[in-house]
Amino acid sequence: MEIPGMKEIAMCGLDCRNCGWRIRVGCPGCKAAMGHMSYGNCAVALCCIDKEIDHCGLCAEFPCELLNRFAFDKEHGDPEGTRIATLRKMMVL
């Protein structure tokens, strides 16, 4: 079963539909860009690609140190842990 809008969920759990950068820089999303983003390579996306999984919620190490650092980054993350919560929801489907 697929969550409505699941294709717009980044490998890290970010809902791309609510991302301000998507429109500003014409970001296609990490899945379409294969982790090679406008700002450089995304370590989280490249990790998922290397492990051949669709998102971090499918990883045996979830939530790992890399994802936690990325999700709670002071500048680009979110203090509520929304990305990780989204991935947890995706895990049960």
QUIFENLIN-V84188 format. One record per helix or strand of 3 or more residues. SS is the DSSP state (H for helix, E for strand). FROM is the first residue (numbers start at 0). LEN is the number of residues. If there is no record, write none. Layout:
# QUIFENLIN-V84188
SS,FROM,LEN / SS,FROM,LEN
This chain:
# QUIFENLIN-V84188
H,5,3 / H,15,3 / H,19,6 / H,29,4 / H,42,9 / H,55,3 / H,64,7 / H,81,10
